[in-house]
Amino acid sequence: MQSINQSDDAAAPISFRAAWLFWLKLGFISFGGPAGQISIMHQELVERRRWISERRFLHALNYCMVLPGPEAQQLATYIGWLMHRTRGGIVAGALFVLPSLLILIALSWLYVAYSQVPVVAGILYGIKPAVTAIVVQATYRIGSRTLNNPLLWSVAVAAFVAMFALHVPFPLIVIAAAIVGYAGGRIAPKSFQVGSGHGEARKSAGPAVIDDDTPTPSHAVFSASRTLKILAVGAALWLLPMVLLTSLLGWQHTLTQMGWFFTKAALLTFGGAYAVLPYVYQGAVLQYQWLTPAQMIDGLALGETTPGPLIMVVAIVGFIGGSVSADVQTLFGDNGMFLGAAAAAALVTWFTFLPSFLFIFAGGPLVETTHNDLKFTAPLTAITAAVVGVILNLALFFGYHVLWPQGIGGQFDWISAAMTLAAVAALFWFKRTVVQVIIASAVVGLLVRLLLA
């Protein structure tokens, strides 16, 4: 049986070309959100190709689950790093994102250029109720996995009240939840011991290249000097573009503010992509006004129907924000709307995903010593509980703008209400997929608009 050689210079048992081709393929077929993407990787890497064992796969997944950021993309980065060192992790993580970025830039351009065309407007009208239902489902899914005792329920309720009634900024909610979790892990540790939700390792499908007893490769063994080098490189990769943006464009320029805002967003996405959406709408919609609430809902729908991590919705936010920003358009000239918007989309993608790579390259070697340590996991459990309340607030935010499109004083949209209930039923009771619900809702919305025209 092949195994990973502990020497840095040893030939990899899985060819880099074979891995590269798989990661490229995955970038184009990774539909279905994190659950679907993780399932695809499990089927291909564990069951069919036998590149990694079930236990090693779940071990990597459990680590990625407690990190801020998109766990499926981080899992791909982790496995690529484990197989082929840093270059393997970069290729795996980047190819997980790049196809989605290119597709979303194209879709965003079509959306900005043609969203007022009656056919497109009808499709978008139908999609909005579906997105509201999808966020409701996300609240339930995360809550059912996390809120298994009254203390965690209290954290979720407090987070909802803090954001809905008191308008507390999302970062403060995360910090408060982390403090509660840290204290709770010491006072009531059993209340903060939550499983990963992925079950135990199932029966092995046979020997794997990276098997249960395969020695840890040398590049995955913790080294303080190597970790410091990785952090230094990561800091430079973040600092250099921020310094250039600030010095050339100024701190208040839209591109500079996008870089800073999405850096913070990348560090606050505990609990999956839906966890960061409330922070994005607080900042991008309410504070900076880079896009409208309706555009935010449409952007989430576009993100749901394309491959790649759902957090790629930030690329749509960047594109729309860049397309309407006066200083971005001034920078790229009168005929540079697309270039300016595409540059903004690429910029926010860079700042959003850079931390994920650093978490893997710097933190991977530490996973064995920290994963089951309650003082590390209890704050993350509390944060995830708080995220449930925050996402519920987001569902109400979306629902308000779908059901009262002209504001609370305007007319109630009974058709959108019926479509929202139908989408909820399709997701919860008929177990339809997100893509199926969005497509069906788009067709219904188009028919309704054509009939009422």
Summary of the structure (lengths in Angstrom):
residues: 453
radius of gyration: 22.2
end to end distance: 67.2
largest distance: 69.9
contacts: 1604
relative contact order: 0.17
helix: 75%
strand: 0%
